[in-house]
Amino acid sequence: MKNIHIQPPAPLVAPHEPLFLQGQWLSFFPERFREPAAHAIVLLGGTLTAMLLCAPTIDSRGEQYLEASFARALVALAATRGLDSAISLAQSSEISFSLGPGGSLGIGQALDPINDLVEQYAWLLLTSTTAIGIQRVGMQISQSLGWWLFVPVLLAMVLAAIFKGKSRVTAMEWGHRLFGLALFCRLAIPVAAWIDSVVVTEFLESNYHEASAMVESTTHRIEQVETADAEKPWYERYSPIDYLGERATKLYASLGQVGESIVALAIYFTISTIVLPLGTLWVLAQLSNTLFGRPR
């Protein structure tokens, strides 16, 4: 008669699980409650550490960066509107003269490319301001929810203590997943803002200041050209030769480098307010999924 070997059932707890999560050190608990209690204690410790120690510092730094970014975007938008107004005023400048049938001279067409670039940059700034506003609202929502984000984790541990067998293991796995989700919802935006502030300060800050100063100085120079032209005598102000030779030259010289500065500012705001926050949040989401999303 052949011997029949009956294999024992597969253990419900993964063999690589740390011993302290198996709850053997909680000898004062009944056997069935030890493992869920061990998991609940570990998750409670993580919750207290995140909410009482990490959250205040991370929230403060994240809020400071978002507030500074929002103010910077508004200042840049105002400066861009000023530059657009100055260019539009220069474009509208036109003179009429009579040489035979008569005619008119203007420089508006030559300034059209720069004006279009400034308008597109203004729309980008509006998008960047909206993106920062969305991040601020998301941070406020996560702060308002606070401890409530971790209530599903507690409920999952309670169910793990009630259930038996595979249902208990499933409840504990969901408790870990919900804990990772709660951490992500509560801390992801301020952590991303903190990381973004370090990257922006180290790699993008100097180019921003140079380009921003160029936009402001260009607006000032255009306004000076318009003011100087208005103060000239009428016989010089309406001279076609003087208009084309001196005034247009000054305007073109003032706008010579502003196009490159606007492109640099567009790159700065695109990276700092859209690309970098989305990329950082994606990395944090992948990290949370790796640590808490996979089955034990």
C-alpha contacts under 8 A as a table, 3 or more apart, distances in Angstrom:
res1	aa1	res2	aa2	distance
11	P	14	A	6.85
11	P	15	P	7.86
12	L	165	G	6.90
12	L	166	K	6.56
12	L	169	V	6.81
13	V	17	E	7.13
13	V	22	Q	7.97
13	V	169	V	7.35
14	A	17	E	5.54
14	A	296	R	6.56
17	E	21	L	6.88
17	E	22	Q	7.44
17	E	296	R	7.44
18	P	21	L	5.54
18	P	22	Q	6.94
19	L	22	Q	5.17
19	L	23	G	7.14
19	L	24	Q	7.29
20	F	23	G	5.57
20	F	24	Q	6.82
20	F	25	W	6.73
20	F	38	A	7.01
21	L	35	E	6.24
21	L	38	A	5.29
21	L	39	H	5.82
22	Q	34	R	7.07
22	Q	35	E	4.78
22	Q	38	A	6.75
23	G	26	L	5.40
23	G	27	S	7.90
23	G	34	R	4.58
23	G	35	E	4.46
23	G	36	P	7.65
23	G	37	A	7.03
23	G	38	A	5.01
23	G	39	H	7.98
24	Q	27	S	6.18
24	Q	34	R	6.71
24	Q	35	E	7.65
26	L	29	F	5.74
26	L	34	R	5.92
26	L	38	A	7.50
27	S	30	P	7.38
27	S	31	E	7.85
27	S	34	R	7.58
29	F	33	F	6.23
29	F	34	R	5.81
30	P	33	F	5.53
30	P	34	R	6.46
31	E	34	R	5.52
32	R	35	E	7.16
32	R	161	A	7.20
33	F	36	P	5.65
33	F	37	A	5.91
33	F	161	A	5.60
34	R	37	A	5.14
34	R	38	A	6.09
35	E	38	A	5.10
35	E	39	H	6.34
36	P	39	H	5.17
36	P	40	A	6.03
36	P	157	M	6.08
36	P	158	V	7.88
36	P	160	A	5.95
36	P	161	A	5.60
36	P	172	M	7.04
37	A	40	A	4.94
37	A	41	I	6.07
37	A	157	M	7.68
37	A	161	A	7.63
38	A	41	I	5.21
38	A	42	V	6.30
39	H	42	V	5.18
39	H	43	L	6.16
39	H	157	M	7.60
39	H	172	M	7.52
40	A	43	L	5.18
40	A	44	L	5.92
40	A	154	L	7.34
40	A	157	M	6.05
41	I	44	L	5.00
41	I	45	G	6.11
42	V	45	G	5.15
42	V	46	G	6.32
43	L	46	G	4.98
43	L	47	T	6.10
43	L	176	H	7.76
43	L	179	F	7.28
44	L	47	T	4.98
44	L	48	L	6.17
45	G	48	L	5.21
45	G	49	T	6.13
46	G	49	T	5.13
46	G	50	A	6.08
47	T	50	A	5.17
47	T	51	M	6.00
47	T	150	F	7.60
48	L	51	M	5.26
48	L	52	L	5.61
48	L	53	L	7.50
49	T	52	L	5.57
49	T	53	L	5.23
49	T	54	C	6.51
50	A	53	L	5.82
50	A	54	C	4.90
50	A	55	A	5.82
50	A	183	L	7.72
51	M	54	C	6.12
51	M	55	A	5.07
51	M	56	P	7.49
51	M	146	G	7.96
51	M	147	W	7.80
52	L	55	A	6.34
52	L	56	P	7.00
53	L	56	P	6.68
53	L	57	T	7.51
54	C	57	T	5.77
54	C	58	I	6.11
55	A	58	I	5.18
55	A	59	D	5.73
55	A	187	L	6.90
56	P	59	D	5.24
56	P	60	S	6.14
57	T	60	S	5.23
57	T	61	R	6.38
58	I	61	R	5.36
58	I	62	G	5.96
58	I	187	L	7.67
58	I	190	P	5.88
58	I	191	V	6.20
58	I	194	W	7.15
59	D	62	G	5.09
59	D	63	E	5.90
59	D	187	L	7.91
59	D	190	P	5.46
59	D	191	V	7.88
60	S	63	E	5.29
60	S	64	Q	6.21
61	R	64	Q	5.13
61	R	65	Y	6.30
61	R	190	P	7.36
61	R	193	A	7.81
61	R	194	W	6.06
62	G	65	Y	5.28
62	G	66	L	6.22
62	G	189	I	7.63
62	G	190	P	4.38
62	G	191	V	6.66
62	G	192	A	7.71
62	G	193	A	4.92
62	G	194	W	5.11
63	E	66	L	5.16
63	E	67	E	5.97
63	E	136	R	7.68
63	E	190	P	7.04
63	E	193	A	7.86
64	Q	67	E	5.23
64	Q	68	A	6.09
65	Y	68	A	5.11
65	Y	69	S	6.01
65	Y	193	A	6.48
65	Y	194	W	7.07
65	Y	197	S	6.23
66	L	69	S	5.00
66	L	70	F	5.99
66	L	132	I	6.65
66	L	135	Q	7.81
66	L	136	R	6.88
66	L	193	A	6.86
67	E	70	F	5.13
67	E	71	A	6.18
68	A	71	A	5.18
68	A	72	R	6.02
69	S	72	R	5.00
69	S	73	A	6.09
69	S	132	I	7.36
69	S	273	T	7.96
70	F	73	A	5.19
70	F	74	L	6.31
70	F	129	T	6.16
70	F	132	I	6.19
70	F	133	G	7.44
71	A	74	L	5.14
71	A	75	V	6.20
72	R	75	V	5.11
72	R	76	A	6.11
73	A	76	A	5.05
73	A	77	L	6.04
73	A	125	L	6.39
73	A	128	S	7.17
73	A	129	T	6.00
73	A	269	F	7.92
74	L	77	L	4.97
74	L	78	A	6.19
74	L	129	T	7.19
75	V	78	A	5.12
75	V	79	A	6.19
76	A	79	A	5.03
76	A	80	T	6.04
76	A	125	L	7.51
76	A	212	S	7.50
77	L	80	T	5.03
77	L	81	R	6.21
77	L	122	A	6.19
77	L	125	L	6.07
77	L	126	L	7.39
78	A	81	R	5.12
78	A	82	G	6.28
79	A	82	G	5.04
79	A	83	L	6.27
79	A	215	V	7.35
79	A	216	E	6.55
80	T	83	L	5.04
80	T	84	D	6.07
80	T	118	V	6.83
80	T	121	Y	7.86
80	T	122	A	6.32
80	T	215	V	7.62
81	R	84	D	4.99
81	R	85	S	6.10
81	R	122	A	7.35
82	G	85	S	5.11
82	G	86	A	6.22
82	G	219	T	6.84
83	L	86	A	5.08
83	L	87	I	6.17
83	L	118	V	7.75
83	L	215	V	7.28
83	L	216	E	7.65
83	L	218	T	7.55
83	L	219	T	5.03
84	D	87	I	5.17
84	D	88	S	6.03
84	D	115	N	6.50
84	D	118	V	6.37
84	D	119	E	7.15
85	S	88	S	5.03
85	S	89	L	6.10
86	A	89	L	5.11
86	A	90	A	6.28
86	A	219	T	6.40
86	A	222	I	6.40
86	A	223	E	6.52
87	I	90	A	5.01
87	I	91	Q	6.09
87	I	111	L	7.34
87	I	115	N	6.59
87	I	222	I	7.53
88	S	91	Q	4.95
88	S	92	S	6.23
88	S	115	N	7.49
89	L	92	S	5.18
89	L	93	S	6.58
90	A	93	S	5.31
90	A	107	I	7.63
90	A	108	G	7.03
90	A	222	I	7.83
90	A	226	E	7.40
91	Q	94	E	7.84
91	Q	106	G	7.40
91	Q	107	I	6.02
91	Q	108	G	3.84
91	Q	109	Q	7.44
91	Q	111	L	6.71
92	S	106	G	7.81
92	S	108	G	6.49
93	S	106	G	6.35
93	S	107	I	7.36
93	S	108	G	7.51
94	E	104	S	6.81
94	E	105	L	5.74
94	E	106	G	4.51
94	E	107	I	7.39
95	I	104	S	5.46
95	I	105	L	5.47
95	I	106	G	6.65
95	I	238	Y	6.41
95	I	240	P	7.33
96	S	102	G	7.48
96	S	103	G	5.87
96	S	104	S	4.30
96	S	105	L	6.61
96	S	238	Y	7.79
97	F	102	G	5.68
97	F	103	G	5.69
97	F	104	S	6.07
97	F	238	Y	7.94
97	F	240	P	7.48
98	S	101	P	6.50
98	S	102	G	3.86
98	S	103	G	6.29
99	L	102	G	4.91
99	L	103	G	7.33
105	L	240	P	7.11
106	G	109	Q	7.77
107	I	110	A	5.60
107	I	111	L	6.82
107	I	248	A	6.94
108	G	111	L	5.33
108	G	112	D	6.46
109	Q	112	D	5.22
110	A	113	P	7.26
111	L	114	I	5.55
111	L	115	N	6.17
112	D	115	N	5.01
112	D	116	D	6.07
113	P	116	D	5.19
113	P	117	L	6.24
114	I	117	L	5.07
114	I	118	V	6.20
114	I	255	L	7.89
114	I	259	G	6.56
115	N	118	V	5.12
115	N	119	E	6.27
116	D	119	E	5.15
116	D	120	Q	6.26
117	L	120	Q	5.23
117	L	121	Y	6.15
117	L	259	G	7.48
117	L	262	I	7.77
118	V	121	Y	5.02
118	V	122	A	6.19
118	V	262	I	7.21
119	E	122	A	5.02
119	E	123	W	6.48
120	Q	123	W	5.16
120	Q	124	L	6.39
121	Y	124	L	4.98
121	Y	125	L	6.25
121	Y	262	I	7.10
121	Y	266	A	6.29
122	A	125	L	5.05
122	A	126	L	6.31
123	W	126	L	5.04
123	W	127	T	6.32
124	L	127	T	5.02
124	L	128	S	6.15
124	L	266	A	7.10
124	L	269	F	7.96
124	L	270	T	7.69
125	L	128	S	4.93
125	L	129	T	6.08
125	L	266	A	7.85
125	L	269	F	7.18
126	L	129	T	5.11
126	L	130	T	6.26
127	T	130	T	5.08
127	T	131	A	6.21
128	S	131	A	5.01
128	S	132	I	6.26
128	S	269	F	6.55
128	S	270	T	7.05
128	S	273	T	5.64
128	S	274	I	6.77
129	T	132	I	5.20
129	T	133	G	6.17
129	T	273	T	7.99
130	T	133	G	4.96
130	T	134	I	6.22
131	A	134	I	5.14
131	A	135	Q	6.43
131	A	273	T	6.51
131	A	274	I	6.69
132	I	135	Q	5.10
132	I	136	R	6.28
132	I	273	T	6.41
133	G	136	R	5.07
133	G	137	V	6.25
134	I	137	V	5.14
134	I	138	G	6.12
135	Q	138	G	5.02
135	Q	139	M	6.16
135	Q	189	I	6.87
136	R	139	M	5.13
136	R	140	Q	6.23
137	V	140	Q	5.07
137	V	141	I	6.20
138	G	141	I	5.15
138	G	142	S	6.25
138	G	189	I	7.31
139	M	142	S	5.17
139	M	143	Q	6.14
139	M	186	R	7.84
139	M	189	I	6.11
139	M	190	P	6.85
140	Q	143	Q	5.12
140	Q	144	S	6.10
141	I	144	S	5.09
141	I	145	L	6.27
142	S	145	L	5.24
142	S	146	G	6.16
142	S	185	C	6.32
142	S	186	R	5.03
142	S	187	L	7.83
143	Q	146	G	5.06
143	Q	186	R	6.77
145	L	148	W	5.45
145	L	149	L	6.20
146	G	149	L	6.08
146	G	186	R	6.86
147	W	150	F	5.66
147	W	151	V	7.14
148	W	151	V	5.28
149	L	152	P	7.03
149	L	182	A	5.27
149	L	185	C	7.87
149	L	186	R	7.56
150	F	153	V	5.27
150	F	154	L	6.77
150	F	178	L	7.67
150	F	179	F	6.58
150	F	182	A	5.89
151	V	154	L	5.19
151	V	155	L	6.37
152	P	155	L	4.96
152	P	156	A	6.13
152	P	175	G	7.53
152	P	178	L	6.76
153	V	156	A	5.15
153	V	157	M	6.43
153	V	174	W	7.89
153	V	175	G	4.85
153	V	176	H	7.33
153	V	178	L	5.67
153	V	179	F	5.76
154	L	157	M	5.18
154	L	158	V	6.25
154	L	175	G	7.46
155	L	158	V	5.03
155	L	159	L	6.24
156	A	159	L	5.12
156	A	160	A	6.18
156	A	171	A	5.50
156	A	172	M	6.50
156	A	174	W	6.65
156	A	175	G	5.03
157	M	160	A	4.89
157	M	161	A	6.35
157	M	171	A	6.79
157	M	172	M	6.14
157	M	175	G	6.21
158	V	161	A	5.19
158	V	162	I	6.48
159	L	162	I	5.00
159	L	163	F	5.99
159	L	168	R	7.30
159	L	171	A	6.36
160	A	163	F	5.31
160	A	164	K	7.49
160	A	167	S	7.33
160	A	168	R	4.47
160	A	169	V	7.08
160	A	170	T	7.88
160	A	171	A	5.07
160	A	172	M	5.82
161	A	164	K	7.79
161	A	168	R	7.04
162	I	168	R	7.64
163	F	167	S	5.83
163	F	168	R	4.99
164	K	167	S	5.84
164	K	168	R	5.04
165	G	168	R	5.51
165	G	169	V	6.81
166	K	169	V	5.04
166	K	170	T	6.11
167	S	170	T	5.04
167	S	171	A	6.10
168	R	171	A	5.13
168	R	172	M	6.27
169	V	172	M	5.17
169	V	173	E	6.17
170	T	173	E	5.05
170	T	174	W	6.18
171	A	174	W	5.12
171	A	175	G	6.14
172	M	175	G	4.86
172	M	176	H	6.45
173	E	176	H	5.26
173	E	177	R	6.35
173	E	295	P	6.27
173	E	296	R	6.70
174	W	177	R	4.94
174	W	178	L	5.95
175	G	178	L	5.18
175	G	179	F	6.08
176	H	179	F	5.00
176	H	180	G	6.32
176	H	292	F	5.67
176	H	293	G	7.51
177	R	180	G	5.17
177	R	181	L	6.21
177	R	292	F	5.04
177	R	293	G	5.16
177	R	294	R	7.90
178	L	181	L	4.88
178	L	182	A	5.98
179	F	182	A	5.07
179	F	183	L	6.19
179	F	292	F	7.52
180	G	183	L	5.12
180	G	184	F	6.15
180	G	288	S	5.84
180	G	289	N	7.44
180	G	291	L	7.64
180	G	292	F	5.35
180	G	293	G	7.37
181	L	184	F	5.07
181	L	185	C	6.13
181	L	288	S	7.45
182	A	185	C	5.18
182	A	186	R	6.05
183	L	186	R	5.22
183	L	187	L	5.84
183	L	188	A	7.43
184	F	187	L	5.46
184	F	188	A	4.88
184	F	284	L	7.60
184	F	285	A	7.12
184	F	288	S	6.97
185	C	188	A	5.93
185	C	189	I	7.79
186	R	189	I	7.66
187	L	190	P	5.69
187	L	191	V	5.92
188	A	191	V	5.22
188	A	192	A	5.93
188	A	281	L	6.58
188	A	284	L	6.84
189	I	192	A	5.07
189	I	193	A	6.10
189	I	281	L	7.23
190	P	193	A	4.96
190	P	194	W	6.09
191	V	194	W	5.02
191	V	195	I	6.21
192	A	195	I	5.13
192	A	196	D	5.97
192	A	277	P	6.21
192	A	280	T	5.59
192	A	281	L	6.16
192	A	284	L	8.00
193	A	196	D	4.98
193	A	197	S	6.08
193	A	277	P	7.02
194	W	197	S	5.19
194	W	198	V	6.62
195	I	198	V	5.30
195	I	199	V	6.45
195	I	280	T	7.70
196	D	199	V	5.13
196	D	200	V	5.98
196	D	272	S	7.03
196	D	276	L	6.52
196	D	277	P	6.75
196	D	280	T	7.68
197	S	200	V	5.19
197	S	201	T	5.99
198	V	201	T	5.25
198	V	202	E	6.15
199	V	202	E	5.29
199	V	203	F	5.99
199	V	204	L	7.52
200	V	203	F	5.48
200	V	204	L	4.91
200	V	205	E	5.93
200	V	272	S	6.58
201	T	204	L	6.08
201	T	205	E	5.08
202	E	205	E	6.77
203	F	206	S	7.55
204	L	207	N	5.72
204	L	208	Y	6.39
204	L	268	Y	6.63
205	E	208	Y	5.21
205	E	209	H	6.51
206	S	209	H	5.40
206	S	210	E	6.46
207	N	210	E	5.27
207	N	211	A	6.14
207	N	264	A	7.23
207	N	265	L	8.00
208	Y	211	A	5.29
208	Y	212	S	5.92
208	Y	264	A	7.31
208	Y	265	L	6.13
208	Y	268	Y	6.66
209	H	212	S	5.15
209	H	213	A	6.07
210	E	213	A	5.29
210	E	214	M	6.31
210	E	261	S	7.88
211	A	214	M	5.05
211	A	215	V	6.41
211	A	261	S	4.54
211	A	262	I	6.91
211	A	264	A	6.53
211	A	265	L	6.28
212	S	215	V	5.23
212	S	216	E	6.42
212	S	261	S	7.31
212	S	265	L	7.21
213	A	216	E	5.24
213	A	217	S	6.10
214	M	217	S	5.17
214	M	218	T	6.01
214	M	257	Q	7.79
214	M	258	V	6.38
214	M	261	S	6.58
215	V	218	T	5.16
215	V	219	T	6.34
215	V	258	V	6.05
215	V	261	S	6.92
215	V	262	I	7.36
216	E	219	T	5.25
216	E	220	H	6.35
217	S	220	H	5.01
217	S	221	R	6.15
218	T	221	R	5.08
218	T	222	I	6.21
218	T	254	S	5.72
218	T	255	L	6.55
218	T	258	V	6.81
219	T	222	I	5.26
219	T	223	E	6.26
220	H	223	E	5.15
220	H	224	Q	6.19
221	R	224	Q	4.94
221	R	225	V	6.24
221	R	254	S	6.24
222	I	225	V	5.10
222	I	226	E	6.33
222	I	251	L	6.31
222	I	254	S	6.59
223	E	226	E	5.10
223	E	227	T	6.11
224	Q	227	T	5.02
224	Q	228	A	5.97
225	V	228	A	5.19
225	V	229	D	6.09
225	V	247	R	7.11
225	V	250	K	6.96
225	V	251	L	7.06
226	E	229	D	5.17
226	E	230	A	6.25
227	T	230	A	5.14
227	T	231	E	6.39
228	A	231	E	5.23
228	A	232	K	6.63
229	D	232	K	5.48
229	D	237	R	6.42
229	D	247	R	7.46
230	A	237	R	7.31
232	K	236	E	6.32
232	K	237	R	5.75
233	P	236	E	5.45
233	P	237	R	6.02
234	W	237	R	4.92
234	W	238	Y	6.11
235	Y	238	Y	5.74
235	Y	239	S	6.36
236	E	239	S	5.25
236	E	242	D	6.82
237	R	242	D	7.48
237	R	243	Y	7.16
238	Y	242	D	7.87
238	Y	243	Y	7.17
239	S	242	D	5.27
239	S	243	Y	6.04
240	P	243	Y	4.99
240	P	244	L	6.18
241	I	244	L	5.35
241	I	245	G	5.78
242	D	245	G	5.04
242	D	246	E	5.50
242	D	247	R	6.95
243	Y	246	E	5.92
243	Y	247	R	5.21
243	Y	248	A	6.44
244	L	247	R	6.23
244	L	248	A	5.34
244	L	249	T	7.33
245	G	248	A	6.31
245	G	249	T	6.23
246	E	249	T	5.22
246	E	250	K	6.32
247	R	250	K	5.25
247	R	251	L	6.36
248	A	251	L	5.10
248	A	252	Y	6.10
249	T	252	Y	5.22
249	T	253	A	6.08
250	K	253	A	5.10
250	K	254	S	6.14
251	L	254	S	5.07
251	L	255	L	6.33
252	Y	255	L	5.17
252	Y	256	G	5.95
253	A	256	G	5.07
254	S	257	Q	7.45
254	S	258	V	7.77
255	L	258	V	5.32
255	L	259	G	7.20
256	G	259	G	7.11
257	Q	260	E	5.70
257	Q	261	S	6.63
258	V	261	S	4.95
258	V	262	I	6.11
259	G	262	I	5.18
259	G	263	V	6.37
260	E	263	V	5.17
260	E	264	A	6.26
261	S	264	A	5.00
261	S	265	L	6.19
262	I	265	L	5.06
262	I	266	A	6.09
263	V	266	A	5.00
263	V	267	I	6.24
264	A	267	I	5.16
264	A	268	Y	6.22
265	L	268	Y	4.91
265	L	269	F	6.21
266	A	269	F	5.38
266	A	270	T	5.99
267	I	270	T	5.16
267	I	271	I	6.10
268	Y	271	I	5.43
268	Y	272	S	5.96
269	F	272	S	5.13
269	F	273	T	5.58
269	F	274	I	7.50
270	T	273	T	5.74
270	T	274	I	5.41
270	T	275	V	6.24
271	I	274	I	5.72
271	I	275	V	4.71
271	I	276	L	5.40
272	S	275	V	6.58
272	S	276	L	5.48
272	S	277	P	7.10
273	T	276	L	6.56
273	T	277	P	6.32
274	I	277	P	5.72
274	I	278	L	6.22
275	V	278	L	5.41
275	V	279	G	6.01
276	L	279	G	5.08
276	L	280	T	5.98
277	P	280	T	5.16
277	P	281	L	6.07
278	L	281	L	5.19
278	L	282	W	6.13
279	G	282	W	5.08
279	G	283	V	6.29
280	T	283	V	5.12
280	T	284	L	6.20
281	L	284	L	5.06
281	L	285	A	6.04
282	W	285	A	5.03
282	W	286	Q	6.22
283	V	286	Q	5.14
283	V	287	L	6.16
284	L	287	L	4.99
284	L	288	S	6.08
285	A	288	S	5.10
285	A	289	N	6.12
286	Q	289	N	5.05
286	Q	290	T	6.12
287	L	290	T	5.08
287	L	291	L	6.22
288	S	291	L	5.23
288	S	292	F	5.85
288	S	293	G	6.95
289	N	292	F	5.40
289	N	293	G	4.29
289	N	294	R	6.87
290	T	293	G	5.81
290	T	294	R	6.39
291	L	294	R	7.17
